[in-house]
Amino acid sequence: MKAVKRLLIPLALLALAVSPALAQQGVLSVGNLTAAPGQVVNVDVNMDANLTGVAGAQFVLDFSQSTPPNAPPLTAVPADPTNPGNKEAAIIDSPLWPKQTFGLASAVNPGQVNVGIVGSKGFGGPGPLVTIPLQVPANVPSGTVYQLQLKDVILNNEQIQSITATIQNGTLTVTTPGPPENVLFIGTQVLRPGVPRPLTFGISNPKNVVGAEFVIEYDPNLITFVPNTAVAGNVYAPNTAVVDANPDFTGLTPSNPAHKLLKVAATGTQAITAAGSLVSVQAQLAANVAPWTVIPLTVVPNSLQFRDPTGAVVTGSASATAQVIAGTATAGWSVWTGAPISGSVSTTGNGIVAVNDAGNVVLLNAADGTPMSGFSAPALTGTVTTRPMVANGSIYLATDKGVSILSLGTGALVASTALSAPAQIGIGSFPGVDGAALYVASGSNLQVLAESTQGGTTTLQPVASLDLGAANLGSITTTPAIAFDWVWTGTSNGNVLGILPGPGVLTPQVNLAPTGTPAPVVAPPFITPDGLVFVADQTGKVVEFQATGQPVANPFYNAGAAILAAPVALNGSFYAVDATGQLHIVSLANPTQATKVKVASATTPLQSPLVFGNRLYVGDVDGTFHAVDITNPAAGITTLALQDGATSSPAVAFGPSGTLSDAVVAVATADGSIVALPLL
């Protein structure tokens, strides 16, 4: 911010005498602006070419009105940030001001800045009379519109004669910035030590580009690139691209003399229209690199250039994350899906299924991450924010628009139904329904759907429903858990409902309120194979009860912080990671025996822990993934920073041997990658 003046005298002393108007016409205006939440936006008060000879001005910029009317207010930027209470407002001098011109401003009244300008020589447009910085609140919703109105305007010339002007007001519209254009995406990729594998360089959000060239700095003691192995990526049609990769590039100097440079170039004949792979190059980790070791890759500054169809350089950037993580010789891989992933991954035993926010469903071999043969699914409508469910040869998916069932073998759409609110689903039996029934929780409604096939067409038909709102039980806030002929679910007002399915009906039988508070229960109930149910709420209290017979809730444990993700009870212990990232390991036999250790930054309902062997795996909201040795949790925590944004709940899948040697723990990331790591 330049030439910011402090208010040294009251603006009242700058009141300008009003003399008869001259025959001067012009326009004083404020434009229609856009800004992001939290941004400081500079509001130019502009003069057109017909507005000349201005030597003094006084006006009010009013920004107190908004749509919606209860939006957080815009505020003036203090002239002296160390003393904001003096009500002096910052302004920016116009480059049109002659010497000996001074501007002063105050923000005594909320939603207004009073401005005074005085000088001895006149000046005029086109250009700004003055610029007023305004602070956009960080919590304002996108789409909010503020009115920018010029009021009480007085303009004078050198002779203190009034200058008339037409006033044109403007607006400030708050918009959430879209993703950056033309981003070289490297992200987190997993390679196996001693095994050549393609390392992929992708592009996200392409705009009028045909390719890119860039240089990567790497440590040859940890990773090497195989010459003459560059292959054009899927953003290009076959035989339309030229790609090259030189792992011994010497045109630049690496930051570390022990490092080497890889120069990569890719170009095609048509503008790239979708995110995907630009080029891949065979890479190999040193055979002695330990599992879960991170090998950074650096895009050399100023080496990245995107080009449009004419060959001109186009603005772009590189992803913040660029690294390789070591697997083992028999396990570990990664796949970028091209769009963010808001939900979690699921296992099919020998495969991993996930859905990105573009609606693309992928089913990947646990062995190497390649697409499962014969599987091709249609794009879904809506965003999947839960975990896909796999049962009975089908994949069950809930989005914020509806529910779909896909064939696990082919990916074909078996059946779907639209919903008016986001859904959570459970799979179980229902009286009178052959095969699996689909329990769909949406808002305050729980309904049971069954597949019905007639004339070769399969539809989802309702067989029972229950409206919790009619009984003031709140809306459903957890995935329905179905076991031992009961359905268990949490609600928005702190209830845990036990519901008994009957022919054509769902009947609430048990209503448990673990804490007696109205805090929503968002962590799904966990049911052990022997029928013990654990429910945690947002106060951190955990209750246990039997899913069989008439359940009675017994206090089990108090974590002292909200538990938002599903807990786990296994091998004599209860495991939960609370919202602050603290792991609680509690003895089922004696809940007073509890171990607490900080393992993650913070978790949400999307970061449920997974216990496998002697490790607990969990992601967090900061894009890190943690493996905790549950036999010694304080000392045995391995953490990987995968990317910016949240990581999902993990899943374990097995390779062709069916043994731990090629098993992987897979997790989805907010940037759209599926990262499969060897078990520790």
N, C-alpha and C positions, 0 to 999 in steps of 0.2 A: 504494500500500500504506500503510495507516494504522497508527499506534501500534505500530510494530515495536519490540520490546524486545530489548535485548542481554543475553546471559547474563553476569551480573556475579558470581555465586557458583556453585560447583558444585551441580548438582541434588541431589547426595547430601545436602546440608544441608537440603533441602526435604522429606526423607522424613517422611511423615505418620504419626503414631501411629495404630494401629488399635485402636479400642475396640469393644465389643459393638455389633452392628448395631441400628439403629432400624427401626421397622416402616414404612420408606419404600420405595416401589417406583417404578420409572421405567425409561425406555429411554435408553441412550446409543448413538448410532448414527452411522455414516458412510453417505452415500448412494451411489447408482450414478451415476457421473459420466462425462462425455465430454469429450475435449479433442483439439486438433489437434497434430500434430508441432511441436515448438519452442515450444509455449505454456506459460505459467505458469498452473497451475490452482489455485484456492483450495479446499482441502478443509475443509468445515465438519464439526466434531465436534458433533453436535446433541443437545440434551436435549428430551424430550417434556414435555408438561404435568404429568406425574406425577413428574418428577424435579425436586425443589425443595430449597432449603436448602443448596446446595452452597457451601462456603466454601473448600475446598481440593481439589485434584485432582492426581493423578499417573498417567501412562499412557505407553504406547509406541504410536505409529502405525507399523505395519510395512507396507512396500510393496515388499518384496524379491522376492515371487513373481509370476511373470507367465506368460501363455500367448501365444506359445510361451516355453519356459523360458529361451531364450538371447537374449531381447529386450534391447535397450539399457536400462540401468536408469534409473528415476526418481531424481532427486536433490533433496535439501533446498535451499531458497534460503538463501544465507548472510545472517545478520543484519547483518553488516558486509561489504559487497561488496569493500571495499578490503583486507580481511584474511580471506579465506575459509578460510585454514588453521587458524584457531582453533576450528573445528568448531561455532561458535555458529549456530543455525538461526533463521530468521525465523519469527515467528508474528504473527497479527493479533488484537488485543484484541477480545473480544466486546462489543457494545453493551450487554449485560446486566450487565457487571461493575459492582459498586458501587465507590465511591471507595476507595482504598487496597487495590485488588486488583492483583496483579502476576503476570505470566506469564513463564516462562523456558523455553528449549528448547536441546537440543544434538543434533548429528548425528554422534556419535562412531563409530557402527557404520553401515556402508553399508546402505542400504535401510531405515533406521529414523530416526525423530525421537522423542527422549525429551522429554516436556512436563511441567512442573510449574507449578501455579497455586496461589497462596495469598492469602487475604484475611481480613478480620475480620468481614465480614457475608456471610450466605448469599444466594444467588440461585438461580433456576431457570428451567425452560423454560415454554413452548416457545421454542426459539431456540438459537443456537450457544454451546457452552461455550468454544470457541476455534476459530480458523481457521488452517490450516497451508498455506502456499504450497508447491507442488512443481513442479519443472521437468521438463516432458516433453521427452525427447531429440528433436532435430530429425530424426534418421535412423531413427526408429522406424517400422516398417511399419504401415499402416492395418489395423485389426482386432486389434491387440495389446491384451490385457486384463491389467491389473495388479490384484492383490488388495490391498484396503485393510483392514487388520486392526487392531483395538484390542486391545492386550495389556497384562497387568500393571496393570489399572485399579484405582486406589484413590480413593474419593470420601469426603470428610468434611464434617461440618457445623461450625457455629461452636464447638460444644463438643468438637470433634475426635472425634466419634462417627462410626462407619462408616455410609455410605449404600450400600445395595445397589442395583444396577441391572442390567437385562438388556442385554447387549451385542449389537448388530447391526452386522456388518461390511458393507463395500461393495466396489465395483469402480471402476476407471477404464479406460474403453475409448477407444482412440485411433481417431479417425475423420478422414478427409481431408475438409475442408470442401467442400461442393458449390458450384456457381457461385452468385453472388448473384442474388436474385430481382428481377424488374422493373427491368431495366437499359435505359435509353434508349440505343440504339446509333446512333452517327453514324459512328465509325471514320474510315477514309481513303477519300475519294471523289474521282474524277477527273472534271473538267469541261473543256470545250474553250473557250478564250478567244473571246469574241464570239458564242458559240452557246448559246442557251437550252437547258438540260437539267434534268431533274428531280433535285433533291437529296432523298435519302431519309432519313427519320428512322424508325428501327426500334425494336423491343422484343425483348429476349432474356429467356428464362426467365420468362415471364409467370405470375403467380399471383393469381387472383381480381381482375383489373383489367379495366375496359372501355375505358380510354383514359388520356390524359395531357395536361397542358398545361405549357409551358415557354417560356423566352425565350432567344434566341440573340443574342449581341453579335457584330457583324461590321463590317468596314471597307468602306464603300461605294465607296472608290476602287479596290478590288480585286474585289469581288463584290457583286452586287445581286440582289434577289428580286423576281419579277414579281407584282404584286397579283392577287388573285382566281384563283390557279392551284393552290390546294391540292386534292389528290386523295387520297381514302381509300386506304389500303394493303391488302395481301393478307391481313392478319389479320382483316379484316371480310368478312362475306358481302355480296354486292352490295346496295346501297340500304339498308344497315342502320347506316351511320355518318354522323356529322356532323363535318366538319373545317373548319378555318379557319386562315389565316395572314395576319398583319398585319406587313408589312415596315417600317412607320413607327410602331411602338408607342412611346408616350411615358409609359407608366405607371411606368417605372423609369428610373434614370439610368445610362447606360453608364460604364464605368471610364475611357474615353477620350472626351473631348468630340467628337472627330472621328468617332467610331463611331456606328452606329445599332443599333436593336433590332428583332428579328423575333419576334413572339409567335405560337406555334403551339398549336393545340388540336385534339384528336381524341377522339371518344367513340362508343361503339356501344351496342347493346342487350343483348349477351351478353358474358360473360367471355371474354377472349382465351385461346385454348387452345394456341397454338404461336408460336414466334418468327417474326418477319417484319416487314414494313413497316407502320408506323402511318399515315404520311402522307408525301406527297412534295410539294415546292414547286418551281416552275420558278426556276432560278437561272442567272445569267450572269456569267462572269468578264470583266473588262475586256479589250479586244482586244489590249492591249499587254503582257499578262502573259506572261513567258517560260516555255517548257516546263520542267517539273519544279519550278516555284515552289510553295512551300507557303503556303497561306492558312489561318491558324487560325480556328476557330469556337469561341466560348466559351459554354457553358451558364451563364447568369447565376445566381450562388449563390442558393439558396432559392427559385428560380422554378419548379423542377420538382416537379410533383405528379401522382402516379398516383391514379386513383379506382376504387373497387370498384362493383358494380352498384347499391348504395344511394346512391352519391355521396360516400361517406366517403373521406378521404385515406388512401392505402396507401403504406407505405414503399417507396422505390426509390432508384435512383442513376443517374448518367450514365456512359457508357463513358469510360475515361481518354483515349482518342484521339478527337479531333473536328477534322478538317481537310479541306481541299480541296487537291488537287494539280492544277496546270495541265497539260493536254495541249497539243496543237496544234489548229489549226482543223479538221484532218482526222483526227486520231488521238488516242485516249485514252478510257478508260471504266473503270468499276468496278462490281462486282456483289457484294452480300453474300448468302451462301448460307444464313445462319441457324444454322450450326453450325461448330465448328472444323474446320480442314483440316490433317491430319497428313501427307498425302502431297504430291506435286508436281503441276504441271499439264503437259499435253502438247498439242501442236499437231496439227491435222488439215490444216494448210495454210491454210485460211481460217476455222478455228475453234479454240476452246480447250476442252479437256475436263478436268474435275476431279471429284473425289469428296470430299464432306465426311464427317465422322465419324458423321453420322446415316445414312450409306449412300446419300445422294442424289447421283446422277450428273447433272452438267450439261454440256451442249454449247452453247457460246455463240459467236455470230457475232464474228469478229475485228473486224468493221467498227464495231460499237457495243455489244457485250455482250448483245444481246437473245438469248433462247433460239432455237436453230436450229429452223426450222420442221419440224414432223412428228416431232421427237425427244421421246420420253417413256420414261424408263427406270424399271424397278422399283427399289425401295430394296434395297441390298445388305445382307447380314449380315456383321458384322465391320468392322474399321477398315482402310482402305487407307493404308499407310505407304510405298508406293513410287510410282513414276510410272506412270500408265496407258500402255499400249502400243497404238498404232494401226497396223493393217496389214490389207490384203486386205479392206477394207470392214467391219472389225470393231474393237471396242474390247476389249482384253484387260486384265482387272483381277485383281490378287491381293490378298487380305485376310488377316487373321490367322485366318480361318475356312475359306478355300477360294479357288477360282478361278472366275471368271465370264467369259463372252464375250457381248458385246452387239452388236447391229446398229448400225453407225455411222449408217445412214440413219434408223432408226426408234427406236433405243434398246431394242428388244425383246430379251429374254433368249434367246440362241441356245443356250447350253449352260452347265452349271456342274458343279462337283464339290466335295465337302467334303474338308477336310484336317485333320489333327490338330495341325498346327503352322503358324505363319506362313510364307507362301510368297513367293518371288521368281521372276519369270518372264522368259523370253526367247523370241523368235520366230525360227524358222529352218526350213530344210529337213531332211528325214530320209528315208533310203532306204526306198522302198516307200510313202511317204505322199504323196498328191496334195495340192498346196497347202501351206499353212504348218503346221508342227508346233509344239506348245507345249511348251517345256522348263520344267519346274516344279521348283524347288529348295525343299525343305522339310525342315528338320533336316539329317540326314546323307544324305538320299535325293534323287537326281536322277531324275526320270522324264519320259518323253516321252509326251504325250497327242495324240491325233488326233481330229478331228471325224468322227463316224459317224452318218449319217442313215438311219433306217429307219421306214417308216410315217409320215413327216412329223415324226418326233421326232429331234432331234439330241442326241447324248451325246458325252462325252469318253472315249475308250477308250485304255487304256495300251498302248503298242507296244514300250516298252523301259524299263528302270530300272537304276539303279546305286546300291548302298549303300556309301557311303564309310566308314561306321562299321566295317564288317566288315574293312576293310583298315587301320584305325586312322589314317585320313586326316582325321578331324575332321568337323564339320558345315559345311555350305555357308554362307558369310557374304557373298557378293556376288551380284548379278544375273548369271545366265549370259550370256556374250557369245558369239554364234555368228557365225562368218565363215570363209570359205575351207575349209569342210567340217570345221572344228574347233569344239569347245565349250571355252571357257575360264572358269574360276571360281576364286575364292579360298576358303580354308577357315579354320576356327577355330584351327588349330594352325600357321598360317603357310605353308601350301602354296599353290601356284598350279598347278592341274591342267589339262592339255591332254587332252581326251577326244575320241576318234574315234567318231562314230556309224556303226554298221553295221546290216545287216538284223536287226532285233529285238534289238540289243545296243548298249550303251554301254561302250567300252573305254578305261580310262585309259592313255594312251601316254606322257605327259610329266608329271613331277612336279618343279616348280621351287620352291625355297625361297629367295626373294630375299635374306634376311638370315641364314638359319640359326637364327632365333629362333622361339619358338612364338607370337608375337603374331599375333592374327587379321588376315587381309587383308580389309578391309571396303570399300575403294574398288574399284568394278567395273573390270575391265581396259578399256582404251581401245584400239580397233583402227582404224588408219588405212585409207583406201581401198586403199593399196598393200600392206597386209598386215603393217604394223609394229604390234606389240602393246606397250603400256606398262602396267606394273603397279607400284603403289606400296603400301607397307605402313605399319604403325603406328610404325615407327622413322624414317620419312621417306625410306627408301631406295627408289629407282626403278630397275627393270630394263627392258630392251627386248629383244625378240626377234622373229623372223619367224614369222607364223602359218602359213606354208606350209613343207612339208618337215619335218625334225626340228629343232624349235626349241632353241636354246641361249641361255640368259639372259646378257646382257651388262650389267654395271653401267652405269647412265646418269647418275644424279644422286642427291645426298643433300640433302634439304630440311632435315634437322636437327630436324624436328618431324613428328608423325604426320600423314599424309595420309589422310583418311577419306572424302572425296568424290571422285567420278570425275574424273580429269584430262582435259585436252584437248590434242591435238597437231594443229596446223593451220598452214599457210602457213610452214613452216620453224621453228616454235617449239613448245615444250612449255609448257603452262600448268597450274598447280595452286595451289589455295589450301589451306594447311595448317590444322590444327585450331586454331592460334592466330590465324588470320585473315591470315596473311602470304601475299601473292601471289608466286609464283616463275615467272618467264618465262625459259626456257632455250633456247638455240639447239640445234636438232637436229643441225646440222653440227658444232658445237663446244660441248659441254655445259659447258665451263669458263666460257663466256660466259653469265652468269646475272644477272638483275635481280631484286632482292627489295624489296618495299614492303608495308607494313602497310596493308590495305584494309578489313578487317572485324574485328569483335570476336572471334568464334570460329565455327567451322563444324563440322558433323556430316555423316554420309553423305547427309543430306537437302538439303544446300546445295552442289550441284555448280555450277561456273561454266559460263557460256555465252559463247562468243566469236562476235560477229557484227560484220562490218566492222572498224572500228578500236576497238571497245569490247568490254570483258569485263564481263559482268553477273553479280553474285553476291549472294545474301542471306546473312544470318547468324542466330545464335540469339537476338539481341536485337531482332529485328523491323525491322532496317534493310536497305535495298537499295542496292547500290552499282553505279555505272557507272564503269569505269576506262578511260581513254584509254591503250591499250597502246603507243602511240607515245611517250608521256611519262607513265608511270604515277605517278611521284612527284608531279607537279603536276596531273595531270588526273583527279581522283577526285571524282565527284558522289555524294552520299549522301542518301538519304531515310529518315527514321524513319517507317515505315508503321504500326506498332502494337506492343503488348507481346507478346512471344513470338516464335517463330521464323518466318522466311520460307522459302519453298520454293525448289527449283531452278526457274529461269525457262525460258520457251519463247517463241519468236518466231512470230507469225502475221501474215498479210497480209489487208488489206481488199480491197474489190472491184476496185481499180485494179491490184492485184498489184505495186505499186511501193512504194518506201520511204516515200512520202508518207503512206500510211495503215497502214503496218506498226506493230505494237505488240510490246513485250516484256512478257509477262504473268507474274505471280508470285502464288502463293497465300499467305495469311497464317494464323497460328494462330487468329485470331478468326473465320475463315470467309469472308474477302473474297477476291475475285480482282481484282487491280489490274493494269490494262493501260496501260502508259505508252508514249508515242512514243519511237522510237529516237533516241538522241543521236548 
